[in-house]
């Protein structure tokens, strides 16, 4: 049985005794995304949804500029390191295959393996991803599941695949032939 509206309001009031309004909203959002969206228990889902709605209804003061600036620094640094690691992995592989300059495999192989593991691992939490998730919670956004997937793979997939599943070019051709 899910919480009643009064119980949900009381839960949020208790949260506000220990946390700031922004932190209580971030907690409710994290609970919703990590538990509420995934659970098959409708009671838990409805309870967390009610807590999220009540905590989201509170007016929050605007964030100070330093929060936006901090997020921008983390975001740009994250991209620079991700792209640097990807290019370093490609460069090491190209250099080891090239007859012109062959680096020692004892160095290249572990470095490439570590870079690929760091970028693709689901068990290793990148410290920059942890910082970015903290900033995203300030903005009321859900945490990232994977940095490259969120900022690179999904936008490219959306750009090249419309909702119907057909490539955009065939939809455009279809529309122009109808006119």
N, C-alpha and C positions, 0 to 999 in steps of 0.2 A: 504494500500500500504506500503510495507516495506521500510526501509531506503535504500538509495543508498550506494555504497561503500564509496563515498566521505563523505557522512553524517555520516556513521559509523566511519570512521577515525577521523572526527572532534569531534564526541562524545567521543571517546577514548582520544583524545588530551585534551579535556576539563577535563575529569576525571583525567588525569595526572597532570593538573594544581593544583588539590586539594589533590590528593592521590599519594602515591608512586607507582611504577610499580607493585609491589607485591600486594598492596592493591587494585589497579584497576583491576588486574586479579582476585583477590578473590571476588570483587564485581560483576564482569561480570559472574564468575562461580556461585555465589550464585543466581544472577538473572536468569541464565539459569536453574539451578536445581529447584528453587522454583516457577518460573513463566513459563519459556520457554518450559520445558518438559511437563507441565500440561495443558497449554492453548490450546484451540481449535481455537484460532485466528491465522491463518497462518502468518499474517503480524507481529504480536508481536513475534512469534516463529522465523521467519526469521531475524528480526531485532536483537533480542538477540543473535542469533547464529552468526550473522556477527560481533557484538561487541565482543563476546567471542573469535572468531577466530583472530580478530585484536589484542586484548589484550593478547592473548596467543602466538602470533607470536613474541612478544618482548623478547629479551634475558634478563634473570634476573641473577644477581650475585648469586653465591652459598650461601646457607643459612649458618649462623655461627653455630658452634658446639653446642652452648647453646640452639638453637632452637630444635635440635634433642634430646639433653639431657632433655630439658623441656618436650617435647612430651613423651619421655620414662618414666619420672617420673609420668606424668599425666596418661599414659596408665596403668602402673603397679599399681598405687594407685587405679585407677578406677576398675581394675580387683579384687584387694584385697578387696575393699569395697563391690563390687557386690557379690563375692563369700562368704565373711563374712556375708552379709545380708541374702543370701540364706541359708547358713548353720545355722545361728541364728534362722531363721524362722522354719527350720526343727527341730532343737534342742528344741525349745520352744514347738512345737507341740508334739514331742516325750516325752518330760518331763511331759507335762500336762496329757498325756494319761497313762504314766507309773505309776504303783502303788508304785514304790520305792520312787520317789521324785515328789511330785505334787506342782508346783508353783501356786501362786494365779492367778486365771483366770482374775482378775481385772487388772493385769499387763500383763499377757501373751497375751490375746486376742487383746488389743489395739496395742501392740508392733508388733505382727505378722501382723495385719491388715495394720499398717503403713509401715512395710517393704515390704509387697506384693504390696501395692499401689505405693510406691516409685519406685519399680522396674518395674512395668507394666504400670504406668500412661503415657498417651500421652499428658496430659495438664501440667504436672509438668516437668520443665526442670532441670535436674540434673546439678548442677554447674560444675561437672567434665566433663559432656558431652559438656557443653558450651566451656570449656577450650580445650577439645579435638577437637571440631569443628574449633576452632580458629587455632590450630596447623595444622589440615587437610587443612585449606584454605591456609596456608603458603606453603604446599606441592602441592597445586593445586588439591586436592581431594575434592569430594563433602561432604557435612555434613552428619553425621550419622542420620538415622531416629530413630533407637533404638539400644542401645549398645549391649544387649544380642542377639538380632536378627542378628545384623551385624557380631558379632564375634563368636557366638556359633551356633545359629539355622541354618543360611544359609550355613556355611561351613559343618555342619553335613549333611544337606539336600543334598548338592552337592556331598559329599563323598559317600552317600548311594543311590543316585538316579541319574543315567546317563541321558543324553539328551533325549533318546528314551522313558523314563518313566519306563523301566523295571529295576528290581533290578540287580545290577552288577553281582551277582552270575549266574543268568540265561543267561546273555550275554556271560559270560566266558564259561559256559557250551555249549552254542550254537556254539561259535567259535571253541571250542575243538572238538565238534562232526562233524564239517564240515571238519576238517583236517584229 
